[in-house]
Amino acid sequence: MSEHSATVEWQRATPDFAYATYNRSHRVRFAQGLEYPAGAAPENVPATAPRPPGVDPEQAFVASIASCHMLWFLHLATNRKLIVDRYADRAVGVLDKNAEGKMAVTRVTLRPSIAFGGAAPSAEQLRELHEKAHERCFIANSVRTEIVIEPQG
């Protein structure tokens, strides 16, 4: 077992605290001293609210799934003595109503593009690597979101 923590900090930066105008920007900090600016997705707040740059929770959620999948894929590839030179994923999450009628990230599509050094795996071996990476991904195992993997050329 292991624990993983993050600190989320927000402070009012507007004279009032009205839904239409309060700031959604905040900071996310991790134990290693890393931090990033965060905020609400522009599509989810009134146009009258301030919109400073930052990662929204939905983006962070999609990124965590894509990152977890990639890390397991790399682990499995190295176990098979494959050489991965580059891995890029243009992951996309869809925010929609779930079966209970609640707004949720209902689907995340991973679109990994992988460059191999030396011999590349067959299409079947690549499919199997992605299946096993998905099965082992801690984040994928923790959510109800449908995760689709569409490897790119």
N, C-alpha and C positions, 0 to 999 in steps of 0.2 A: 504494500500500500504506500502511496505517496500523496502529499498534499500540494496543491498549486494555488497560489494566491495572487490577487491583483488589488490595487487600491484605486478606487474611482473617487475623484474629488470635483465638486461643483460649487460655485459661489455665485450668488446673484450679482449681475453686473448692470442691471437696468434699474431706473428709479422706482419702477413699480414691479409688481409680481403678477401681471395679467397674462393669461394664456396666449394672447395674440402677440405679445412683445417680449416675454422673458427669454433670456439667453439659454440656449441648450448646450453651449460649449462647455467642455470639462476636460480633465486630464485623466489618463489611465497610467498608473505606475506599477512596475513590477519589482520584486525583491532584488533583482540584479542591477537596479539603478536605471533601467530603461523606462522610457515613458513616451507616450504619443498623445497628440491632441485628438479629442473625440467630440462628437456632436450628434444631433439627430439627423436622419436622412432628410434632405430637403423636401422630398415628396410627402413627408409625414408631419410637417409643421406649417403653420400659416405663413403666407408670403410676407407678413409684417414682422416676423421674428428675425433677429439677426442670424446671419449664416456665415460664420467664420469657417475656415477650412478645418477639416478633421475627419477621422474615420468614424463612420456610424456603426452601431452595434450589428446591423445586418451584414455590413461588409466584413466586420471582424469575425462574425460567425462563419461566413463563406470561406474566408481566408484560413480559419482554423481547420476546417474540413479539408481544404486543398493541401494545406501544409502537412497535416497528419498523414494524408494519403501518400504524399510525396516522400515523406520520411520513411514510411514502411516500404514503399516501392524501392527506394534506394537500398534499404537494408536487405530486402529480398534479392535484389539484383547483385549486390556484392557477394551474398551467399552463393549465388550461382556463377560467380566469377565473371559476370558481365561487367563491362566498363561503360559507365554512364558519363558522357561529357557535358551534357546540358539537359535540364528538365525545366520546362515552362508550362504553366497551366493558366488558362484564361477562364477561370471558374465564374459561374453566374448563379446567383440565387434568386428565386422567385418568391415574393411576398404575396400571399393570397389567403383566402379563407380556407381553413382546414375542414375536416369532416364534421367537426363540432360547430362550425360557423365562426370560429375565432381567427383573427389575423395571425399568420405564422409564416415562417420560411418553409414552404411546403415542398420545395424541390431545389436541389443544388446540382448543377451539371458541371462536372469536371471535364476539362478538355486538355489533357496533358499532351505535350509534344516533347518527345525525348530523342536526343541525339546520342548514339552509342559510338564508342571508340572500339575499333576491332569488329568482331562478328556481332551482328545484331540478332536478337532472338527472332524466332518465327512469329507469325501473327498469332498462332495458337499459344505459344509461350508468353507472348506479351499480354494476351488476354488473361492468361492464368496468373501472371504477376500482378496485374491490376485487381483481379478477384481476390487474391490472397492479401494484398495490401488493404483492400476495402474490408475484408473480414477481420483484420488485425487492428485497424484504425480505432483508437480509443474514442475519438470524437464521434465517428460514424456509429459506433456501438452505443453511444450515449443519447442519441437523438431519434426522434420519430420522422424526421425529414427524409423524403425520398432522395437518394443520391444516385445519380446517373453518371456513368463514366463513358466518355466518348473520346478515345484516343485519336489524336490527330496525326496524319501522315508522318 
